[in-house]
Amino acid sequence: MPQPNILLFLTDDHAAWAAHCYGNSELHTPNLNRLAAEGTRFANAFTPCPVCSPARACLLTGRTPSQVGIHDWLQEAISEVAGHDWLADEITLPELLTAQGYHCGLSGKWHLGRSHHTPRGFAWSFGLPGWQGRHNDPYTYHLNGQPLTLEGNKSKHITDHALRFIAEAPRDRPFFLNVGYIATHSPYEEETHDPALVARYADATFSDIPPYHPHSWHKNEGMMGGANASQDEIRRRYRGYYAAVSEIDHQMGRIIDRLDASGQLDNTLVIYTSDHGCALGHQGFWGKGNSTRPLNMHEVSLRVPLLIRWPAQVAAGQVIERSVDHYDTFQTICHWTGVDLSSRAERAYPGQNFATLTTAGTDPSWDDTRFGEYGDLRMIRTPQHKFVRRYPYGPFDLFDLAADPEETLNRAGWPEYADIQDDLAARLEAWYTQHQDPIQSGLRVKHLRRHNENAEAWRDGKRERRGLQVY
């Protein structure tokens, strides 16, 4: 079988609940629906880390944050952060694919350092250096390392350059194109998005979003008024986020249609996913894993869309219920493209190859247990239970997902759940014994947010090269 082209959409902050094909009755997402109808939809896809940079590193290296050493989002508005190659010790997916003969390109968000250069493994890039900003403001991108200032919609510019890469790609080699949209990232307010798309949701009921009741730990992402936010602000955020989803859907449709028109689509492995989930007031907060204090591993922060279309290997109209994550997506791309990871056993890749799931729809040996981390927080999740351990002293979370899928009642420390908690804790420790580098482990670092208020700490040299303080 000839190697397929690969089109990987890795969107920022697009939650699984926010698509019509995932059950949202009011969102207009015809192109995502098309991928679900012509390919396979994973109903239970997760991120290993509910924040941008480490989640992206998981998918693009196939390894854990505690192996790679990235434990929070990278504040690339700070020159010391932006100038560092955070994956210097890793072998990335584009590097592996280049070795397999692929012509590799990036259009959009990278967020793993040196975004003002073409990342290793890519032959071509249109990137977003520094802070990505608002969604329609003038911005200085970098095209193959050279600054390029453009006005207008960022999703359109990312798509235009993705189409340029495809048009210019050599026809005697397969291509890998990573498209990184940012529209579903904050700011969510409707004023930051296309008025025509916002107007589509003017009369929406937003009944697919539960009522907002502030979480006791809520910090929230850019939420004016916090727990006392007005209904008008809440609805403006809903409209803005829904408009962003429809904007991404429209722009990705342009790429899919171009491939279809050129006869390339059926020999292109199309993957749509997101770095992590996103809450719009779900479970009482706005944002993701860092939108509460302490940090969270709630389902809405972890669940991502995962849609795959490739007629040669992926059944059409299939819904897979088994649990998968970014580690597995990395493993499966490698399998489908002939990358041999067995020769790199010392890297202790944690993922599973889900190719059998996409062809047969089942795999009796599949393990649905998922693991996650965010700094000094670690999680183990089975279809029945989720245990979250905040090192060293807690607080801990234990949710009975079978009885309480909305995670409304924390059962950590309950005597009747003691055996379950102990078993999950032991399994968590054993797994990370295999999948961490003692030097890069999240348990070595004191977690400090990489927001603008931390710039002085960077300039004063108070952090190590990985950007975190050691205990």
C-alpha positions as CSV (number, residue, x, y, z in Angstrom):
1,M,0.0,0.0,0.0
2,P,1.5,3.4,-0.9
3,Q,2.1,5.8,1.9
4,P,-0.8,8.2,2.5
5,N,-0.5,11.9,2.7
6,I,-1.3,13.0,6.3
7,L,-3.4,16.0,7.2
8,L,-3.4,16.5,11.0
9,F,-5.7,19.2,12.4
10,L,-4.5,20.0,15.9
11,T,-6.8,22.7,17.1
12,D,-6.4,24.7,20.3
13,D,-9.1,24.4,23.1
14,H,-11.7,22.6,21.0
15,A,-13.7,20.4,23.4
16,A,-15.3,17.1,22.3
17,W,-18.8,18.4,23.3
18,A,-18.5,21.3,20.9
19,A,-19.4,19.6,17.6
20,H,-22.7,18.5,16.0
21,C,-21.3,15.0,15.4
22,Y,-20.6,14.7,19.1
23,G,-24.2,15.4,20.0
24,N,-24.3,19.2,20.1
25,S,-27.7,20.0,18.6
26,E,-27.1,23.7,17.8
27,L,-23.5,23.8,16.5
28,H,-23.2,24.0,12.7
29,T,-20.2,21.8,11.8
30,P,-20.9,20.2,8.4
31,N,-17.3,19.4,7.7
32,L,-16.6,17.7,11.0
33,N,-19.9,15.8,10.4
34,R,-18.5,14.8,7.0
35,L,-15.4,13.4,8.6
36,A,-17.5,11.4,11.0
37,A,-19.8,10.1,8.3
38,E,-16.9,9.2,5.9
39,G,-14.6,8.0,8.6
40,T,-14.5,7.0,12.2
41,R,-15.4,9.0,15.3
42,F,-13.8,8.2,18.6
43,A,-16.4,8.7,21.4
44,N,-13.9,8.6,24.2
45,A,-10.7,10.3,23.2
46,F,-8.6,12.1,25.8
47,T,-5.6,14.3,26.2
48,P,-2.8,13.3,28.6
49,C,-2.5,16.9,29.9
50,P,-5.3,19.5,30.0
51,V,-3.1,22.5,28.9
52,C,-1.6,23.5,25.5
53,S,2.2,22.9,25.3
54,P,2.5,19.6,27.1
55,A,-0.5,18.2,25.4
56,R,1.0,19.0,22.0
57,A,4.3,17.5,23.0
58,C,2.4,14.3,23.9
59,L,1.0,13.9,20.4
60,L,4.1,15.1,18.5
61,T,6.6,13.0,20.5
62,G,4.4,10.1,21.7
63,R,5.9,10.6,25.2
64,T,4.7,11.9,28.6
65,P,5.3,15.3,30.0
66,S,7.5,13.6,32.7
67,Q,9.6,12.1,29.9
68,V,9.8,15.3,27.8
69,G,10.0,17.8,30.7
70,I,7.3,20.3,29.6
71,H,4.8,20.7,32.4
72,D,2.8,23.8,31.6
73,W,1.9,26.1,28.7
74,L,4.9,28.0,27.3
75,Q,4.6,31.8,27.6
76,E,6.3,32.6,24.3
77,A,5.8,36.4,24.9
78,I,8.9,36.0,27.1
79,S,12.0,35.8,25.0
80,E,13.8,33.2,27.1
81,V,10.8,30.9,26.7
82,A,10.3,31.6,23.0
83,G,13.9,31.1,22.1
84,H,14.4,27.7,23.7
85,D,13.9,24.5,21.8
86,W,11.7,22.6,24.3
87,L,11.9,19.4,22.3
88,A,15.7,19.4,21.8
89,D,16.1,16.0,23.4
90,E,13.1,14.4,21.6
91,I,12.5,12.8,18.2
92,T,9.4,14.4,16.9
93,L,6.7,13.0,14.6
94,P,7.8,15.3,11.6
95,E,11.4,14.1,12.1
96,L,10.3,10.5,12.0
97,L,8.1,11.1,8.9
98,T,10.8,13.0,7.1
99,A,13.0,9.9,7.5
100,Q,10.2,7.9,5.9
101,G,10.3,10.2,2.8
102,Y,7.6,12.7,3.8
103,H,7.6,16.4,2.9
104,C,6.5,18.0,6.2
105,G,4.8,21.3,6.7
106,L,3.3,23.3,9.6
107,S,0.6,26.0,9.2
108,G,-0.5,27.6,12.5
109,K,0.2,26.9,16.1
110,W,3.3,25.1,17.3
111,H,3.7,26.4,20.9
112,L,6.7,24.3,21.7
113,G,9.4,27.0,21.5
114,R,11.2,28.7,18.6
115,S,7.9,29.3,16.8
116,H,9.6,32.1,14.9
117,H,11.7,29.4,13.1
118,T,10.7,26.3,11.1
119,P,10.7,23.5,13.7
120,R,13.0,20.5,13.3
121,G,11.6,18.0,10.9
122,F,9.5,20.4,8.9
123,A,10.6,21.6,5.5
124,W,8.1,24.5,5.5
125,S,6.2,26.5,8.1
126,F,3.8,29.4,8.6
127,G,3.9,29.9,12.3
128,L,2.7,32.1,15.2
129,P,5.6,33.4,17.3
130,G,5.0,35.0,20.6
131,W,1.5,35.5,22.0
132,Q,-1.2,34.5,19.5
133,G,-3.4,37.4,20.5
134,R,-7.0,38.1,19.4
135,H,-8.5,36.3,16.5
136,N,-8.9,39.1,13.9
137,D,-6.1,41.6,14.8
138,P,-3.1,42.4,12.7
139,Y,-0.3,39.9,13.5
140,T,3.3,39.2,12.5
141,Y,3.5,35.6,11.5
142,H,6.7,33.8,10.4
143,L,6.8,32.2,7.0
144,N,9.8,29.9,6.8
145,G,11.5,31.9,9.5
146,Q,10.8,35.3,7.9
147,P,8.4,37.8,9.5
148,L,5.1,38.4,7.6
149,T,2.6,40.9,8.9
150,L,-1.0,40.3,7.9
151,E,-4.4,41.8,8.8
152,G,-7.6,39.9,9.3
153,N,-8.8,36.5,10.4
154,K,-6.1,34.1,11.7
155,S,-8.0,31.0,10.7
156,K,-8.2,32.2,7.1
157,H,-4.5,33.0,7.0
158,I,-3.6,29.6,8.4
159,T,-5.8,27.9,5.8
160,D,-4.5,30.0,3.0
161,H,-1.0,29.0,3.8
162,A,-2.0,25.3,4.3
163,L,-3.4,25.4,0.8
164,R,-0.2,27.0,-0.4
165,F,1.9,24.2,1.1
166,I,-0.3,21.6,-0.6
167,A,-0.1,23.3,-3.9
168,E,3.7,23.6,-3.7
169,A,4.4,20.1,-2.2
170,P,6.4,17.8,-4.5
171,R,4.1,15.2,-6.1
172,D,6.7,12.4,-6.0
173,R,6.6,12.3,-2.2
174,P,3.8,12.1,0.4
175,F,3.2,15.1,2.5
176,F,2.5,15.6,6.2
177,L,0.7,18.8,7.1
178,N,0.0,19.9,10.7
179,V,-2.7,22.6,10.7
180,G,-2.9,24.4,14.1
181,Y,-6.1,26.6,14.4
182,I,-6.5,28.8,17.5
183,A,-10.0,30.3,17.1
184,T,-11.5,28.2,20.0
185,H,-8.9,29.6,22.4
186,S,-9.9,32.6,24.5
187,P,-10.8,35.4,24.1
188,Y,-14.2,33.8,23.7
189,E,-16.3,37.0,23.6
190,E,-18.4,37.4,20.4
191,E,-16.7,40.7,19.6
192,T,-13.5,38.8,18.7
193,H,-15.1,36.7,16.0
194,D,-16.7,37.0,12.6
195,P,-20.0,38.9,13.1
196,A,-21.8,36.8,10.5
197,L,-20.9,33.6,12.3
198,V,-21.8,35.1,15.7
199,A,-25.2,36.1,14.2
200,R,-25.9,32.4,13.4
201,Y,-26.2,31.8,17.1
202,A,-28.1,35.0,18.0
203,D,-31.2,33.0,18.9
204,A,-29.5,29.8,20.1
205,T,-30.7,28.3,23.4
206,F,-27.3,26.8,24.3
207,S,-29.3,24.0,25.9
208,D,-26.3,21.6,25.3
209,I,-24.3,23.5,28.0
210,P,-25.3,22.9,31.6
211,P,-26.3,25.9,33.8
212,Y,-23.3,27.8,35.2
213,H,-22.9,27.2,39.0
214,P,-19.4,28.4,40.0
215,H,-17.0,25.7,41.2
216,S,-15.5,26.3,44.6
217,W,-12.0,26.2,43.0
218,H,-12.9,28.3,39.9
219,K,-10.2,30.7,38.6
220,N,-11.5,30.9,35.1
221,E,-10.0,32.1,31.8
222,G,-10.5,35.8,31.1
223,M,-13.9,35.7,32.8
224,M,-15.0,39.2,33.7
225,G,-17.0,39.3,36.9
226,G,-15.9,35.7,37.8
227,A,-18.6,33.9,39.7
228,N,-20.9,37.0,39.5
229,A,-20.8,37.2,35.7
230,S,-23.9,38.5,34.1
231,Q,-26.1,36.3,31.8
232,D,-25.3,38.8,29.0
233,E,-21.6,38.1,29.4
234,I,-22.2,34.4,29.5
235,R,-24.2,34.4,26.3
236,R,-21.6,36.6,24.6
237,R,-19.0,33.9,25.4
238,Y,-21.3,31.1,24.2
239,R,-21.9,32.9,20.9
240,G,-18.2,33.7,20.4
241,Y,-17.1,30.1,21.1
242,Y,-19.8,28.6,18.9
243,A,-18.8,31.0,16.1
244,A,-15.2,30.0,16.5
245,V,-16.1,26.3,16.1
246,S,-18.0,27.1,12.9
247,E,-15.2,29.2,11.7
248,I,-12.7,26.3,12.1
249,D,-15.2,23.9,10.5
250,H,-15.5,26.2,7.4
251,Q,-11.8,26.7,7.1
252,M,-10.9,23.0,7.4
253,G,-13.6,22.4,4.8
254,R,-11.6,24.5,2.3
255,I,-8.6,22.2,2.7
256,I,-10.6,19.0,2.4
257,D,-12.5,20.3,-0.6
258,R,-9.2,21.2,-2.3
259,L,-7.8,17.7,-1.7
260,D,-11.1,16.3,-3.0
261,A,-11.0,18.4,-6.2
262,S,-7.4,17.4,-6.9
263,G,-8.1,13.7,-6.4
264,Q,-5.8,13.5,-3.4
265,L,-8.4,13.1,-0.6
266,D,-8.8,9.4,-0.6
267,N,-5.1,8.9,-0.4
268,T,-4.9,11.3,2.5
269,L,-5.1,10.3,6.2
270,V,-7.2,13.1,7.7
271,I,-7.1,13.4,11.5
272,Y,-9.0,16.1,13.4
273,T,-8.3,16.5,17.1
274,S,-7.6,19.1,19.8
275,D,-4.8,19.6,22.3
276,H,-7.2,19.3,25.2
277,G,-10.8,20.0,26.2
278,C,-12.5,23.3,27.2
279,A,-15.3,24.3,29.7
280,L,-17.8,27.1,29.1
281,G,-19.0,27.1,32.6
282,H,-19.2,23.3,32.6
283,Q,-18.6,22.0,36.1
284,G,-18.4,25.6,37.3
285,F,-15.3,27.0,35.5
286,W,-14.3,28.5,32.2
287,G,-11.3,27.1,30.4
288,K,-9.3,23.9,31.0
289,G,-7.0,22.3,33.5
290,N,-5.5,25.5,34.7
291,S,-8.8,27.3,35.2
292,T,-9.2,26.1,38.8
293,R,-6.9,26.3,41.8
294,P,-5.8,23.6,42.5
295,L,-5.5,22.4,38.9
296,N,-8.2,19.9,37.6
297,M,-8.5,16.8,35.6
298,H,-12.2,17.0,35.0
299,E,-13.7,15.2,32.0
300,V,-14.5,18.5,30.2
301,S,-10.8,19.4,30.4
302,L,-9.7,16.0,29.1
303,R,-12.1,15.0,26.4
304,V,-11.1,15.9,22.8
305,P,-12.7,15.2,19.4
306,L,-10.9,12.6,17.4
307,L,-12.2,12.0,13.8
308,I,-10.2,10.0,11.3
309,R,-10.9,9.6,7.5
310,W,-8.8,7.3,5.3
311,P,-10.9,4.9,3.2
312,A,-8.0,2.4,2.8
313,Q,-7.9,1.6,6.5
314,V,-10.7,3.4,8.4
315,A,-14.3,2.3,8.2
316,A,-16.9,4.9,7.3
317,G,-19.6,5.9,9.7
318,Q,-18.0,4.0,12.6
319,V,-18.1,5.1,16.2
320,I,-15.5,3.6,18.5
321,E,-16.3,3.6,22.2
322,R,-12.9,2.4,23.5
323,S,-10.8,5.0,25.3
324,V,-7.8,6.4,23.4
325,D,-5.5,9.4,23.8
326,H,-2.7,11.4,22.0
327,Y,-0.1,8.7,22.8
328,D,-2.2,6.3,20.8
329,T,-2.7,8.6,17.9
330,F,1.1,9.1,17.6
331,Q,1.6,5.3,17.7
332,T,-1.0,4.7,15.0
333,I,0.3,7.4,12.6
334,C,3.7,5.7,13.0
335,H,2.2,2.3,12.3
336,W,0.4,3.5,9.2
337,T,3.4,5.2,7.8
338,G,5.9,2.4,8.4
339,V,7.8,4.1,11.3
340,D,9.5,1.4,13.4
341,L,9.4,2.4,17.0
342,S,10.6,-1.0,18.2
343,S,14.2,0.1,17.6
344,R,13.7,2.9,20.1
345,A,12.5,0.9,23.0
346,E,14.6,2.9,25.4
347,R,12.2,5.8,24.9
348,A,9.4,3.8,26.6
349,Y,6.6,5.1,24.4
350,P,3.4,4.7,26.4
351,G,0.8,4.5,23.6
352,Q,-1.1,1.7,21.9
353,N,-1.7,1.3,18.1
354,F,-5.4,1.6,17.5
355,A,-5.3,0.5,13.8
356,T,-7.2,-2.7,14.7
357,L,-10.0,-0.7,16.2
358,T,-10.5,1.3,13.0
359,T,-10.6,-1.7,10.8
360,A,-12.3,-4.4,12.9
361,G,-14.1,-2.0,15.3
362,T,-12.9,-4.0,18.3
363,D,-9.7,-5.4,19.9
364,P,-10.1,-7.7,22.9
365,S,-6.7,-6.8,24.2
366,W,-7.3,-3.1,24.2
367,D,-6.7,-1.4,27.6
368,D,-9.1,1.4,28.3
369,T,-7.1,2.8,31.2
370,R,-5.9,6.3,30.7
371,F,-3.2,8.3,32.5
372,G,-2.6,12.0,32.7
373,E,-0.5,14.6,34.5
374,Y,-0.2,18.3,34.9
375,G,2.9,19.3,36.9
376,D,2.8,17.6,40.3
377,L,-0.8,16.3,39.6
378,R,-1.3,12.8,38.2
379,M,-4.4,10.9,37.2
380,I,-5.5,7.4,36.4
381,R,-8.8,6.8,34.7
382,T,-10.7,3.6,34.0
383,P,-14.2,3.4,32.5
384,Q,-15.5,3.0,36.1
385,H,-13.3,5.3,38.2
386,K,-10.9,8.3,38.1
387,F,-8.3,8.9,40.7
388,V,-6.4,12.2,40.8
389,R,-3.4,12.6,43.1
390,R,-1.9,16.0,43.8
391,Y,1.6,15.4,45.1
392,P,2.7,15.3,47.8
393,Y,-0.2,15.9,50.2
394,G,-3.4,16.3,48.1
395,P,-6.2,17.1,47.9
396,F,-7.0,13.9,46.1
397,D,-10.0,13.3,43.8
398,L,-11.9,10.0,43.4
399,F,-14.9,9.9,41.1
400,D,-17.2,7.0,40.5
401,L,-17.7,7.6,36.8
402,A,-20.2,4.8,36.4
403,A,-22.5,6.2,39.1
404,D,-21.5,9.9,38.8
405,P,-20.4,10.7,35.2
406,E,-20.7,14.5,35.9
407,E,-18.1,14.2,38.7
408,T,-20.3,15.9,41.3
409,L,-19.2,13.9,44.3
410,N,-15.6,13.4,45.4
411,R,-15.3,10.0,47.1
412,A,-11.6,10.2,48.0
413,G,-11.0,9.0,51.5
414,W,-14.4,7.3,51.8
415,P,-13.9,4.0,53.7
416,E,-16.1,2.1,51.3
417,Y,-13.9,3.2,48.4
418,A,-10.5,2.6,50.2
419,D,-9.7,-0.6,48.3
420,I,-10.5,1.0,44.9
421,Q,-8.4,4.1,45.8
422,D,-5.4,2.1,47.0
423,D,-5.5,-0.1,43.8
424,L,-5.7,3.0,41.5
425,A,-2.9,4.7,43.4
426,A,-0.6,1.7,43.1
427,R,-1.3,1.4,39.4
428,L,-0.6,5.1,38.9
429,E,2.7,4.8,40.7
430,A,3.7,1.7,38.7
431,W,2.8,3.2,35.3
432,Y,4.9,6.4,35.9
433,T,7.8,4.3,37.1
434,Q,7.9,3.1,33.5
435,H,7.0,6.4,31.8
436,Q,9.1,9.2,33.5
437,D,12.6,10.5,33.3
438,P,13.7,11.3,36.9
439,I,15.2,14.6,35.8
440,Q,12.2,15.7,33.7
441,S,9.5,14.4,36.1
442,G,6.7,16.7,37.1
443,L,7.2,15.6,40.7
444,R,10.5,17.5,40.8
445,V,9.0,20.9,40.1
446,K,7.0,23.4,42.0
447,H,4.3,24.5,39.5
448,L,4.3,28.3,38.8
449,R,2.0,29.6,36.1
450,R,3.7,31.0,33.0
451,H,1.6,34.2,32.7
452,N,2.9,37.7,32.2
453,E,3.3,38.3,35.9
454,N,6.1,35.7,35.9
455,A,8.2,37.6,33.4
456,E,10.4,39.1,36.2
457,A,11.1,35.7,37.5
458,W,12.4,34.7,34.1
459,R,14.5,37.8,33.7
460,D,16.0,37.4,37.1
461,G,17.1,33.9,36.3
462,K,15.2,32.3,39.1
463,R,14.1,29.3,37.0
464,E,16.0,26.4,35.5
465,R,16.1,25.8,31.7
466,R,12.8,24.0,31.8
467,G,11.0,27.0,33.3
468,L,10.1,25.4,36.6
469,Q,11.5,25.6,40.1
470,V,12.8,22.4,41.7
471,Y,11.6,21.4,45.2
